[in-house]
Amino acid sequence: MQEPDGRQSHAYDDEISLYELWDVLVRRLPVLLTVGALTIVSGVVYAVMQPLMYEYRSGVDLPTVYAEESVNVVSQEMAIAWLEDVLVPLHRRELFDGKQEIPDVHVSEHGSGFSLMLESTSTREAAHRVSDLHQEIIAELSVWLDPRFERFLSSTLKPLNNRIDVLDEQIETLGDELQLLYERLGDGDDVAGLIVAQQIGDVRRELSSLRSDRADAQSKAETVQEMSRNTEQTFIAAESEDPVGPGRSLIVALSVVLGGMFGLFAAFFWEFVSNARRRHVDEN
């Protein structure tokens, strides 16, 4: 193709030749291999030096009071907020000084509507510190929740206990009345005796009904006490079966990929620098 000024141009002057790229790679193969090998070796060394991290979990059941069904003394959201905002930061500062790595503690809902889980990541060598931290947090949570549980339980039992007291008074009154009727049973004529006997029957039926009501109220109160649960630690610092986080094989695989990328970049950059120096020398 002829340019206006008479110069000949080529349609493919700006294209990149794969042969030229191949020639660059062949010329700079030592650079590519050296950089790639250094990157891979560094990755392998880093992977070997990385300690194996495991996840440690502790479970805690929040207090519940039984009233036809189990009712939370505090909601899971409120307990989680109290743990994350107050208890966890407080005990992390108290148990670990500046020379020790402080395990993080993540709190989440677990299973049923009244269970929480504390999760931390640590090495096996430091697992006892995680266990101590979790135990301290759960113990302090129990101290915070105990008064609330007692108040909730007391308020739930109060109507039942009041009913039992009222029924006891009524039963005692009817018992005294029945005793008096029995004492009058032999007095007077037959008609009076029949009336007293009828009254005795009425009192006994009413007394039986009151005793049945009292037994029902007593049973409900006992059920509330037996089915209600205070704060309970269910398990402590249970170790995960497998290590967590990026594994050594993954780190090595990434090192191989990065080694290839860095090697290619180094090879072409070395070629660029060499050409730039050569051009500078030619120009001078």
Backbone hydrogen bonds, N-H to C=O, Kabsch-Sander energy under -0.5 kcal/mol:
donor,donor_aa,acceptor,acceptor_aa,energy
3,E,7,R,-2.8
6,G,3,E,-2.0
9,S,1,M,-2.1
13,D,10,H,-1.1
15,E,12,Y,-0.9
17,S,15,E,-0.5
21,L,17,S,-1.9
22,W,18,L,-2.5
23,D,19,Y,-2.4
24,V,20,E,-2.2
25,L,21,L,-2.4
26,V,22,W,-2.4
27,R,23,D,-2.7
28,R,24,V,-2.6
29,L,26,V,-1.0
32,L,28,R,-2.4
33,L,29,L,-3.0
34,T,30,P,-2.5
35,V,31,V,-2.7
36,G,32,L,-2.5
37,A,33,L,-2.8
38,L,34,T,-2.6
39,T,35,V,-2.3
40,I,36,G,-2.5
41,V,37,A,-3.0
42,S,38,L,-2.4
43,G,39,T,-2.3
44,V,40,I,-2.6
45,V,41,V,-2.7
46,Y,42,S,-2.5
47,A,43,G,-2.5
48,V,44,V,-2.5
49,M,45,V,-2.2
50,Q,46,Y,-1.4
53,M,244,V,-0.5
54,Y,122,S,-3.1
56,Y,120,S,-3.6
57,R,238,A,-2.1
58,S,118,L,-2.4
59,G,235,F,-2.0
60,V,116,L,-2.1
61,D,232,E,-3.3
62,L,60,V,-0.5
62,L,114,F,-3.5
64,T,229,R,-2.4
65,V,71,V,-2.5
66,Y,224,V,-0.6
67,A,65,V,-0.5
67,A,69,E,-2.4
69,E,67,A,-0.7
71,V,65,V,-2.2
73,V,63,P,-2.3
79,A,75,S,-2.2
80,I,76,Q,-2.8
81,A,77,E,-2.3
82,W,78,M,-2.2
83,L,79,A,-2.3
84,E,80,I,-2.8
85,D,81,A,-2.3
86,V,82,W,-1.9
87,L,82,W,-1.6
88,V,83,L,-3.1
90,L,86,V,-2.0
91,H,87,L,-2.5
92,R,88,V,-2.0
93,R,89,P,-1.7
94,E,90,L,-1.8
95,L,91,H,-2.2
96,F,92,R,-1.1
100,Q,97,D,-1.5
106,H,119,E,-2.9
108,S,117,M,-2.1
110,H,115,S,-2.2
115,S,112,S,-1.1
116,L,60,V,-2.8
117,M,108,S,-2.6
118,L,58,S,-3.0
119,E,106,H,-2.5
120,S,56,Y,-2.2
122,S,54,Y,-2.6
127,A,124,R,-1.3
129,R,126,A,-0.7
130,V,126,A,-1.4
131,S,127,A,-2.4
132,D,128,H,-2.4
133,L,129,R,-2.4
134,H,130,V,-2.7
135,Q,131,S,-2.4
136,E,132,D,-2.3
137,I,133,L,-2.2
138,I,134,H,-2.6
139,A,135,Q,-2.5
140,E,136,E,-2.2
141,L,137,I,-2.2
142,S,138,I,-2.2
143,V,139,A,-1.9
144,W,140,E,-1.9
145,L,141,L,-2.0
146,D,142,S,-2.3
149,F,145,L,-2.5
150,E,146,D,-2.5
151,R,147,P,-2.3
152,F,148,R,-2.4
153,L,149,F,-2.8
154,S,150,E,-2.5
155,S,151,R,-2.5
156,T,152,F,-1.7
157,L,153,L,-2.2
158,K,154,S,-2.0
160,L,156,T,-0.5
161,N,157,L,-3.0
162,N,158,K,-2.7
163,R,159,P,-2.1
164,I,160,L,-2.2
165,D,161,N,-2.3
166,V,162,N,-2.4
167,L,163,R,-2.7
168,D,164,I,-2.3
169,E,165,D,-2.0
170,Q,166,V,-2.3
171,I,167,L,-2.9
172,E,168,D,-2.4
173,T,169,E,-2.5
174,L,170,Q,-2.6
175,G,171,I,-2.2
176,D,172,E,-2.2
177,E,173,T,-2.4
178,L,174,L,-2.7
179,Q,175,G,-2.0
180,L,176,D,-2.1
181,L,177,E,-2.0
182,Y,178,L,-2.1
183,E,179,Q,-1.8
184,R,180,L,-1.5
185,L,181,L,-0.7
185,L,182,Y,-0.6
187,D,184,R,-1.1
193,G,189,D,-1.9
194,L,190,D,-2.3
195,I,191,V,-2.2
196,V,192,A,-2.4
197,A,193,G,-2.4
198,Q,194,L,-2.3
199,Q,195,I,-2.4
200,I,196,V,-2.5
201,G,197,A,-2.1
202,D,198,Q,-2.3
203,V,199,Q,-2.7
204,R,200,I,-2.5
205,R,201,G,-2.3
206,E,202,D,-2.4
207,L,203,V,-2.9
208,S,204,R,-2.6
209,S,205,R,-2.1
210,L,206,E,-2.4
211,R,207,L,-2.3
212,S,208,S,-2.1
213,D,209,S,-2.3
214,R,210,L,-2.6
215,A,211,R,-2.5
216,D,212,S,-2.1
217,A,213,D,-2.6
218,Q,214,R,-2.9
219,S,215,A,-2.3
220,K,216,D,-2.3
221,A,217,A,-2.2
222,E,218,Q,-2.4
223,T,219,S,-2.3
224,V,220,K,-2.4
225,Q,221,A,-2.0
226,E,222,E,-2.6
227,M,223,T,-2.8
228,S,224,V,-1.3
229,R,64,T,-2.3
232,E,61,D,-2.1
234,T,59,G,-1.6
234,T,232,E,-0.6
235,F,59,G,-1.0
238,A,57,R,-3.4
240,S,55,E,-1.9
244,V,53,M,-2.9
251,I,247,G,-2.0
252,V,248,R,-2.4
253,A,249,S,-2.4
254,L,250,L,-2.5
255,S,251,I,-2.0
256,V,252,V,-2.1
257,V,253,A,-2.1
258,L,254,L,-2.9
259,G,255,S,-2.6
260,G,256,V,-2.1
261,M,257,V,-2.2
262,F,258,L,-3.3
263,G,259,G,-2.3
264,L,260,G,-2.3
265,F,261,M,-2.4
266,A,262,F,-2.7
267,A,263,G,-2.4
268,F,264,L,-2.4
269,F,265,F,-2.5
270,W,266,A,-2.6
271,E,267,A,-2.0
272,F,268,F,-2.4
273,V,269,F,-2.5
274,S,270,W,-2.3
275,N,271,E,-2.5
276,A,272,F,-2.4
277,R,273,V,-2.3
278,R,274,S,-2.4
279,R,275,N,-2.6
280,H,276,A,-2.1
281,V,277,R,-2.4
282,D,278,R,-2.5
283,E,279,R,-2.4
284,N,280,H,-1.5
